Amino acid sequence: MEHQRWRPTVNERDFIERALQSDLRVDGRRPFDFRRLKILFGREDGSAEVQLGETRVMGYVTAQLVQPYKDRPNEGTLAIFTEFSPMADPAFEPGRPGESAIELGRVIDRGLRESRAVDMESLCVVAGRHVWSVRVDLHILDNGGNLIDTANIAALAALSTFRRPECTVGGDDGQQVTVHDPEVRDPIPLTIHHLPIAVTFAYFGEGNIMVIDPTYKEEAVMGGRMTATINSNGDVCAIQKAGGEGVMSSVIMQCLRIASVKAADITSKIKNEVTSYTSAKALQKVKRLPASVLKKDSVPVVAMKGSADGALETQSTKASSEVQQISKGDEDHQNIKRNSSLTVDRTSKHKQTSKFIGGPSNWDPYSKGVSLSSLRISQLPEPPPTVKDNKQEDVEPMLTECNPEVQSESRLTAGGSDETQAVSPKSLKDAVKPKHKRKKKQHNKS
């Protein structure tokens, strides 16, 4: 695998070393500057993709119930697995992991396990029988240098968003374990006490020049490397020195001070990304309301519908009353309307209509809101034409029939000889007098 790795020429090596002596790097950064960090989370809990410059690593966390170790019956397990694909780097070979893959997994596992970052006792379900075994798979997607720091951040981001299923213990002997689905009970997050951040230093020359976050080309030129795993509180979790040139103790102490500052910065970025992810995930959850709440919400709607129907009915009654008041000017025509059976049908159909155009003041039977059938019904047969001389004689008895005052005056003048007619409602046939009576009156007058 070493023969396939990119090897710089003599001129490229000299250029990189001279630039570092002038506190400059090939990509324009300062010696103690990190590349741009970007953290993305997948749809499922426990998956994260971290991009540090041109380096990309994806972490995925899973868990299953297993039997614990005999020396630690009350603690769960945590395992780190790495996968180096030739797609990320031609120097990586598929199949059996190489030295770089083993070293990467050991450095991350040591920083997480030895520092007790994850609470292992919280993973115990039944002591000595069932515990949760957490597995972290790290997939190298693109090798742009400094795989250890990128993979460590990916593992921490995936563990921070992972949720294990909730389980209960029951049965006759109290040893049966029931694992609940996420739809039944919400999954439980892992208990993480702190975040151990790995910071890698590369040494050049005789160890006098050091930089943070080396790139792919700088790793090919560097003389040695050291990885310090430290948390935001300044506690040293692990140190890894992968051979190469020796480093003085004063330089190591300087590296730890720089790593403490960088670890606090990276920890705040991880926490902010995890917080935004969990808040967005919580908003996507749909809360189902009970049936009683739904019924209470539907009551005002029904009441509003009833009130709207009542308002329409009152509006229709007001309109009909105003129409009657307008028609009182012509008493003869109004009497015919009241006594006819056709007008009763028309009013009943008028109440059934729910669509009105315009208010009562400008309501017109020939408007768009009235159907053609109601218009045909409203066209009543008019009385037959008579001679102009006999009109006044016909109107007078009709007025006396409609108005009681006129009837009383006619009784006084007649001396009570004529019999009064009943006040009961009269039909159209009674209102219009036959022709033979009119002819008799004309003959009498003559």
C-alpha positions as CSV (number, residue, x, y, z in Angstrom):
1,M,0.0,0.0,0.0
2,E,2.9,2.3,0.6
3,H,4.0,2.2,-3.1
4,Q,0.7,3.5,-4.3
5,R,0.7,6.5,-1.9
6,W,1.4,9.9,-3.4
7,R,5.1,10.9,-3.1
8,P,6.1,14.5,-3.6
9,T,9.1,15.5,-5.7
10,V,12.2,17.2,-4.3
11,N,11.0,20.6,-5.5
12,E,7.6,20.1,-3.9
13,R,9.1,19.0,-0.6
14,D,11.4,22.0,-0.6
15,F,8.6,24.4,-1.4
16,I,6.4,23.1,1.4
17,E,9.2,23.3,4.0
18,R,10.3,26.8,3.0
19,A,6.7,28.0,3.2
20,L,6.4,26.6,6.7
21,Q,9.5,28.3,7.8
22,S,7.9,31.6,6.8
23,D,4.7,30.7,8.8
24,L,2.8,30.0,5.6
25,R,1.1,26.9,4.3
26,V,0.2,25.6,0.8
27,D,-3.6,26.3,1.3
28,G,-3.0,29.7,2.7
29,R,-3.6,28.9,6.4
30,R,-1.6,29.8,9.4
31,P,0.3,27.1,11.3
32,F,-2.3,26.7,14.0
33,D,-5.5,27.1,12.0
34,F,-8.0,24.4,11.3
35,R,-9.7,23.9,8.0
36,R,-13.4,24.7,7.6
37,L,-15.5,22.2,9.6
38,K,-18.9,21.2,8.3
39,I,-21.3,18.7,10.1
40,L,-24.3,17.1,8.4
41,F,-26.8,14.7,9.9
42,G,-28.8,12.0,8.2
43,R,-32.5,11.3,8.3
44,E,-32.0,8.5,10.9
45,D,-30.7,9.1,14.4
46,G,-27.1,8.2,14.9
47,S,-25.7,9.1,11.4
48,A,-23.5,12.0,10.7
49,E,-21.1,13.2,8.0
50,V,-18.2,15.5,8.8
51,Q,-16.2,17.4,6.2
52,L,-12.9,19.0,7.2
53,G,-11.5,20.7,4.2
54,E,-11.3,18.0,1.5
55,T,-11.6,15.2,4.0
56,R,-15.0,13.5,4.4
57,V,-15.9,10.8,6.9
58,M,-19.3,9.3,7.7
59,G,-20.2,7.8,11.1
60,Y,-23.1,5.5,11.8
61,V,-24.0,4.1,15.3
62,T,-26.1,1.0,16.0
63,A,-26.9,-1.0,19.2
64,Q,-28.0,-4.5,20.1
65,L,-28.6,-6.5,23.2
66,V,-25.7,-8.9,24.1
67,Q,-24.3,-10.6,27.1
68,P,-21.7,-8.6,29.1
69,Y,-18.2,-9.5,29.9
70,K,-17.7,-11.6,33.0
71,D,-15.4,-9.1,34.7
72,R,-17.8,-6.2,34.0
73,P,-21.4,-7.6,34.3
74,N,-23.0,-4.1,34.9
75,E,-21.4,-2.3,31.9
76,G,-22.2,-2.2,28.2
77,T,-19.7,-2.2,25.4
78,L,-18.5,0.3,22.9
79,A,-16.6,-0.7,19.7
80,I,-15.1,1.4,16.9
81,F,-14.9,-0.1,13.3
82,T,-13.3,1.7,10.4
83,E,-13.7,1.1,6.6
84,F,-11.1,2.4,4.2
85,S,-12.5,2.3,0.6
86,P,-10.3,2.7,-2.5
87,M,-12.9,5.4,-3.6
88,A,-11.4,7.7,-0.9
89,D,-7.8,7.0,-1.7
90,P,-6.1,4.7,-4.3
91,A,-3.6,3.7,-1.6
92,F,-6.5,2.0,0.4
93,E,-7.1,-1.6,-0.5
94,P,-10.4,-3.4,0.0
95,G,-10.7,-6.3,2.3
96,R,-8.5,-6.7,5.3
97,P,-7.8,-3.4,7.1
98,G,-4.3,-2.0,6.9
99,E,-2.1,-0.4,9.5
100,S,-3.6,3.1,9.1
101,A,-7.1,1.7,9.6
102,I,-6.1,-0.1,12.7
103,E,-4.3,2.9,14.1
104,L,-7.3,5.1,13.4
105,G,-9.7,2.8,15.2
106,R,-7.4,2.4,18.2
107,V,-6.8,6.2,18.7
108,I,-10.5,7.0,18.6
109,D,-11.5,4.0,20.8
110,R,-8.8,4.9,23.4
111,G,-10.0,8.5,23.6
112,L,-13.6,7.5,24.1
113,R,-13.3,4.5,26.3
114,E,-10.4,5.4,28.6
115,S,-11.8,8.8,29.3
116,R,-15.2,7.4,30.2
117,A,-16.9,9.8,27.9
118,V,-19.9,7.5,27.4
119,D,-21.6,6.1,30.6
120,M,-21.3,2.3,30.2
121,E,-23.4,1.5,33.3
122,S,-26.4,3.2,31.8
123,L,-26.3,0.6,29.0
124,C,-27.0,-2.3,31.4
125,V,-30.5,-3.8,31.3
126,V,-30.2,-7.0,33.4
127,A,-26.9,-7.4,35.3
128,G,-24.9,-10.3,34.0
129,R,-27.4,-11.2,31.2
130,H,-28.4,-8.3,28.9
131,V,-26.5,-5.1,28.1
132,W,-26.4,-2.8,25.1
133,S,-23.5,-3.1,22.8
134,V,-22.9,0.2,20.9
135,R,-21.1,0.0,17.6
136,V,-19.6,2.9,15.7
137,D,-18.8,2.4,12.0
138,L,-16.6,5.0,10.4
139,H,-16.5,5.1,6.6
140,I,-13.8,7.1,4.9
141,L,-15.4,8.9,1.9
142,D,-12.5,11.2,0.8
143,N,-8.9,11.4,2.1
144,G,-7.7,14.9,2.1
145,G,-5.4,14.5,5.2
146,N,-5.9,14.4,9.0
147,L,-8.3,11.4,9.0
148,I,-8.0,11.0,12.8
149,D,-9.5,14.3,13.8
150,T,-12.2,14.1,11.1
151,A,-13.2,10.6,12.1
152,N,-13.2,11.5,15.8
153,I,-15.6,14.4,15.2
154,A,-17.8,12.1,13.1
155,A,-18.0,9.5,15.9
156,L,-18.9,12.1,18.5
157,A,-21.6,13.7,16.4
158,A,-23.1,10.3,15.6
159,L,-23.1,9.3,19.3
160,S,-24.7,12.6,20.3
161,T,-27.7,12.1,18.0
162,F,-28.1,8.3,18.6
163,R,-31.2,7.0,20.4
164,R,-31.4,3.5,21.6
165,P,-34.8,1.7,22.0
166,E,-36.4,1.7,25.4
167,C,-36.8,-1.7,27.0
168,T,-38.6,-2.9,30.1
169,V,-38.0,-6.0,32.3
170,G,-40.8,-8.2,33.4
171,G,-42.1,-11.8,33.4
172,D,-42.5,-14.3,36.2
173,D,-38.8,-14.4,37.0
174,G,-38.2,-10.7,36.3
175,Q,-35.7,-11.5,33.6
176,Q,-37.7,-11.1,30.4
177,V,-36.7,-8.0,28.4
178,T,-39.2,-6.3,26.1
179,V,-37.8,-3.9,23.5
180,H,-40.4,-1.3,22.5
181,D,-40.8,0.2,19.1
182,P,-40.0,3.9,18.6
183,E,-43.7,4.5,17.7
184,V,-44.8,3.1,21.1
185,R,-42.2,4.7,23.3
186,D,-39.6,7.4,22.5
187,P,-36.0,6.2,22.2
188,I,-33.5,7.1,24.9
189,P,-30.3,9.1,24.1
190,L,-26.9,8.0,25.3
191,T,-25.4,9.5,28.5
192,I,-22.3,11.4,27.3
193,H,-20.3,13.1,30.1
194,H,-17.9,15.1,27.9
195,L,-16.6,15.2,24.3
196,P,-13.0,14.2,23.9
197,I,-11.6,16.1,20.8
198,A,-8.6,14.7,18.9
199,V,-6.1,17.4,17.7
200,T,-3.3,16.2,15.5
201,F,0.1,18.0,15.2
202,A,2.6,17.5,12.3
203,Y,6.3,18.1,12.9
204,F,8.8,19.2,10.2
205,G,12.5,19.4,10.1
206,E,14.1,18.5,13.4
207,G,10.8,19.0,15.3
208,N,11.1,22.8,15.5
209,I,8.2,23.4,13.1
210,M,4.8,22.1,13.9
211,V,1.3,22.7,12.4
212,I,-2.3,21.7,13.2
213,D,-4.6,19.7,10.9
214,P,-2.1,18.6,8.2
215,T,-3.3,18.2,4.6
216,Y,-2.7,15.2,2.4
217,K,0.5,16.8,0.9
218,E,1.8,17.9,4.3
219,E,1.4,14.4,5.7
220,A,3.7,13.1,2.8
221,V,6.4,15.6,3.8
222,M,6.2,15.6,7.6
223,G,8.8,13.9,9.8
224,G,6.5,13.0,12.7
225,R,3.0,13.2,14.1
226,M,1.3,13.4,17.5
227,T,-2.4,13.3,18.4
228,A,-3.6,14.7,21.7
229,T,-7.2,13.9,22.7
230,I,-8.5,16.5,25.2
231,N,-11.9,17.8,26.2
232,S,-13.2,21.4,26.7
233,N,-12.3,21.4,30.4
234,G,-8.6,20.9,29.6
235,D,-8.4,17.2,30.7
236,V,-6.0,15.1,28.7
237,C,-7.8,11.9,27.7
238,A,-5.1,10.3,25.5
239,I,-1.9,11.0,23.6
240,Q,-0.7,9.1,20.5
241,K,2.9,9.5,19.1
242,A,3.1,7.6,15.9
243,G,6.9,7.3,15.6
244,G,9.1,9.6,13.5
245,E,11.3,12.3,15.0
246,G,11.6,12.9,18.7
247,V,9.8,15.8,20.3
248,M,10.9,17.7,23.4
249,S,8.7,17.9,26.5
250,S,8.4,21.7,26.2
251,V,7.0,21.3,22.7
252,I,4.5,18.7,23.9
253,M,3.3,21.0,26.7
254,Q,2.9,23.8,24.1
255,C,0.9,21.5,21.9
256,L,-1.5,20.6,24.8
257,R,-2.2,24.2,25.6
258,I,-3.0,24.9,21.9
259,A,-5.1,21.7,21.8
260,S,-7.2,22.8,24.8
261,V,-8.2,26.0,23.0
262,K,-9.0,24.2,19.8
263,A,-11.0,21.5,21.6
264,A,-13.3,24.1,23.3
265,D,-14.0,25.7,19.9
266,I,-14.8,22.3,18.2
267,T,-16.9,21.2,21.2
268,S,-19.1,24.3,20.9
269,K,-19.6,23.7,17.2
270,I,-20.6,20.1,17.7
271,K,-23.1,21.0,20.4
272,N,-24.7,23.8,18.4
273,E,-25.2,21.5,15.4
274,V,-26.6,18.7,17.6
275,T,-29.0,21.2,19.3
276,S,-30.3,22.5,16.0
277,Y,-30.8,19.0,14.7
278,T,-32.7,17.8,17.8
279,S,-35.0,20.9,17.7
280,A,-35.7,20.4,14.0
281,K,-36.4,16.7,14.7
282,A,-38.8,17.6,17.5
283,L,-40.8,19.9,15.3
284,Q,-41.4,17.1,12.7
285,K,-43.1,14.9,15.3
286,V,-46.9,15.0,14.9
287,K,-48.9,15.0,18.2
288,R,-52.1,13.1,18.0
289,L,-54.9,14.7,20.1
290,P,-57.5,12.5,21.9
291,A,-61.0,12.1,20.6
292,S,-62.5,14.2,23.4
293,V,-60.5,17.3,22.3
294,L,-61.5,16.8,18.7
295,K,-65.2,16.8,19.8
296,K,-64.8,20.0,21.8
297,D,-63.2,21.7,18.9
298,S,-66.0,20.7,16.5
299,V,-68.8,22.1,18.8
300,P,-68.3,25.8,17.9
301,V,-68.3,25.0,14.2
302,V,-71.8,23.5,14.6
303,A,-73.0,26.4,16.6
304,M,-71.8,28.8,14.0
305,K,-73.5,26.8,11.3
306,G,-76.8,27.0,13.3
307,S,-76.5,30.7,13.9
308,A,-75.8,31.3,10.2
309,D,-78.9,29.3,9.3
310,G,-81.0,31.3,11.8
311,A,-79.6,34.6,10.4
312,L,-80.7,33.5,6.9
313,E,-84.2,32.6,8.2
314,T,-84.6,36.0,10.0
315,Q,-83.3,37.8,6.9
316,S,-85.9,36.0,4.7
317,T,-88.7,36.8,7.1
318,K,-87.7,40.4,7.2
319,A,-87.6,40.6,3.5
320,S,-91.1,39.0,3.2
321,S,-92.5,41.4,5.8
322,E,-91.1,44.4,4.0
323,V,-92.5,43.2,0.7
324,Q,-95.9,42.9,2.3
325,Q,-95.7,46.5,3.7
326,I,-94.9,47.8,0.3
327,S,-97.8,46.0,-1.3
328,K,-100.3,47.4,1.2
329,G,-100.8,50.4,-1.0
330,D,-103.0,48.5,-3.3
331,E,-105.5,46.8,-1.0
332,D,-107.4,45.0,-3.7
333,H,-104.4,43.3,-5.0
334,Q,-103.2,42.4,-1.5
335,N,-106.6,40.9,-0.6
336,I,-106.3,38.7,-3.7
337,K,-102.8,37.6,-2.7
338,R,-103.8,36.7,0.9
339,N,-106.9,34.7,-0.2
340,S,-105.4,32.8,-3.1
341,S,-103.8,29.3,-2.6
342,L,-101.2,30.1,-5.2
343,T,-99.6,32.7,-3.1
344,V,-99.2,30.3,-0.2
345,D,-97.1,27.9,-2.4
346,R,-95.1,30.9,-3.6
347,T,-94.2,32.0,-0.1
348,S,-93.2,28.5,1.0
349,K,-90.9,28.2,-2.0
350,H,-89.6,31.7,-1.3
351,K,-88.5,30.6,2.2
352,Q,-86.7,27.6,0.8
353,T,-84.5,29.7,-1.4
354,S,-81.1,30.3,0.3
355,K,-79.6,32.7,-2.2
356,F,-80.5,36.4,-2.1
357,I,-79.1,39.1,-4.4
358,G,-79.4,42.6,-3.0
359,G,-81.1,43.7,0.2
360,P,-84.8,44.0,1.0
361,S,-85.0,47.6,-0.2
362,N,-84.0,46.7,-3.8
363,W,-85.5,43.2,-3.9
364,D,-87.4,42.6,-7.0
365,P,-89.3,39.4,-8.2
366,Y,-87.6,39.8,-11.5
367,S,-84.1,39.7,-10.0
368,K,-81.6,36.8,-10.4
369,G,-82.3,35.3,-7.0
370,V,-85.9,34.2,-8.0
371,S,-86.5,31.2,-10.2
372,L,-88.7,31.2,-13.3
373,S,-91.2,28.8,-11.7
374,S,-91.9,31.3,-8.9
375,L,-92.3,34.1,-11.5
376,R,-94.9,32.0,-13.4
377,I,-96.8,31.3,-10.2
378,S,-96.8,34.9,-9.2
379,Q,-98.5,35.9,-12.5
380,L,-102.1,35.7,-11.3
381,P,-105.1,36.1,-13.7
382,E,-106.4,39.6,-13.8
383,P,-110.1,40.3,-13.6
384,P,-112.0,40.8,-16.9
385,P,-112.1,44.3,-18.3
386,T,-115.3,46.3,-17.6
387,V,-116.8,49.5,-18.9
388,K,-115.3,52.8,-17.5
389,D,-118.7,53.9,-16.1
390,N,-119.1,50.7,-14.0
391,K,-115.5,50.7,-12.5
392,Q,-116.4,52.9,-9.6
393,E,-119.4,50.9,-8.7
394,D,-117.4,47.7,-8.6
395,V,-114.6,49.2,-6.5
396,E,-117.0,50.5,-3.8
397,P,-118.4,47.1,-2.7
398,M,-114.9,45.6,-2.7
399,L,-113.6,48.4,-0.4
400,T,-116.5,47.8,2.0
401,E,-115.7,44.2,2.1
402,C,-112.0,44.8,2.9
403,N,-112.4,47.7,5.5
404,P,-114.6,47.1,8.6
405,E,-115.1,50.9,9.1
406,V,-116.7,51.2,5.7
407,Q,-118.9,48.3,6.4
408,S,-120.1,49.9,9.7
409,E,-121.0,53.1,7.8
410,S,-122.9,51.2,5.2
411,R,-124.9,49.5,7.9
412,L,-125.9,52.8,9.5
413,T,-127.0,54.2,6.2
414,A,-128.9,51.1,5.2
415,G,-130.7,51.0,8.5
416,G,-129.6,47.5,9.3
417,S,-131.7,45.9,6.5
418,D,-128.8,44.4,4.7
419,E,-127.1,41.4,6.3
420,T,-123.3,41.7,7.0
421,Q,-121.0,39.2,5.6
422,A,-118.7,37.1,7.7
423,V,-115.1,38.3,8.4
424,S,-113.8,34.9,7.2
425,P,-111.1,35.0,4.4
426,K,-112.6,35.2,1.0
427,S,-111.4,33.5,-2.1
428,L,-110.8,35.0,-5.6
429,K,-114.2,33.9,-6.8
430,D,-115.9,36.0,-4.0
431,A,-113.8,39.1,-4.8
432,V,-114.8,39.2,-8.4
433,K,-118.6,39.7,-8.9
434,P,-120.4,37.8,-11.6
435,K,-121.6,39.7,-14.7
436,H,-125.4,39.1,-14.3
437,K,-125.4,41.1,-11.0
438,R,-123.7,44.0,-12.7
439,K,-126.3,44.1,-15.5
440,K,-129.1,44.1,-13.0
441,K,-127.7,47.1,-11.2
442,Q,-127.4,49.0,-14.5
443,H,-131.0,48.2,-15.4
444,N,-132.2,49.4,-11.9
445,K,-130.4,52.7,-12.3
446,S,-131.8,53.2,-15.7
